[in-house]
Amino acid sequence: MDTEAVRSFVRAAELGQLQRAADELGVTQQAVSKRIATLERELDVRLFTRTARGVELTLDGQAFLPHARNIITAADRAITAIKPGSRALRIDVLGLRSAQAVVLHDYWRSHPEIDLDVVTLRVNDPRVAVAAVQAGDIDASFRSVTDPATLPHDVQMIHAFDSPLELLVGPRHPLASARTLTPSQLRRHRIWVPGIAPRSEWAEFYDQLATDFDLRIDAAGPNFGNEVLLDILADSADVATLVGSRDRYIWPANHDLRRIPIVNPALSYPLSLILRRENPHPELRAIIDHLGRLPPPPTPTWRPSWATTPRHSGEDLDRTRR
């Protein structure tokens, strides 16, 4: 099927006039008419009826229009897929206050010329993000697949950076005065992490963390968002939570919350980057190099067994391009 004929049909349908469609497409009205006539012969239906004001869709034309739009969208996506430099670099992050977003913002502030589109897919299953990368809807995603063997052959996962955890508590909590804490000091204290979704990478992370250090990690109750969580911590003498050292949290001054680093070992949440193996967006190289220059977590460090191995990220992308 001639995609330019389909494009002409879509614009004529949306504008209601062949001449306006021709002007927008940069061709003559006669060319648009011929394209549509050819398309009608191919489909063996009439798509338009002529009116005094222009053209109107027939019932068959109305039925075909949404599918025609999908054809054009797919064609345009196929073209941009082989011309990645002509579009914004689109990267998925878990949230706009997450460590990934903070790191990307720091990079963008130093490189404001980059055309960067930061999105949040708002899905818990990392396989959905993998599918979006594979389809070309996004260029990369800060997600981790805990079993890399399940990744499609045309998608890869590389280490991005580690995010050491901190304990976040209110002023009445018994650990509030500590400058640092060890994992053993967290035992017997309730650590509330609402919103641990089944099948998510963070569910597996917290399961392994609780098992390895005998911690009371509690995900009970509904997740009403960070603001409610911070309010609860400010008033509680027995509830704490875990946050990443680079995660951005803002609370009223009278909350007097404290972020306490965890050491010996540091508890490190491993962040990975999922991207296509072939023809990655050219701006990704500089961002991956930037991630590779971030300071490593303190040593000794605990990481879950499924974490990707830290290595020089530029080498990962070199292998992608070969």
Buried (B, 14 or more C-beta within 10 A) or exposed (E): EEBBBBBBBBBBBEBBBBBBBBBBBEBEBEBBBBBBEBBBEEBEBEBBEEEEEBBEBBEBBEEBBEEBBEBBEEBEEEEEBEEBEEBBBBBBBBEBEBBBBBBBEEBBEEEEEBEBEBBEBEBBBBBBBBBBBBEBBBBBBBBBBBEBEEBEEEBBBBBBBBBBBBBBBBBBBEBBEBEBBBBEBBEEBBBBBBBBEEEBBBBBBBEBBBEEBEBEBBBEEEEEEBEEBBBBBBEBEEBBBBBBBBBBBEBEEEBEBBEBBBBBBBBBBBBBBBBBBEEBBEBBBBBBBBBBEBEEBBEEBBBBEBBBEBEEBBEBBEEBEE
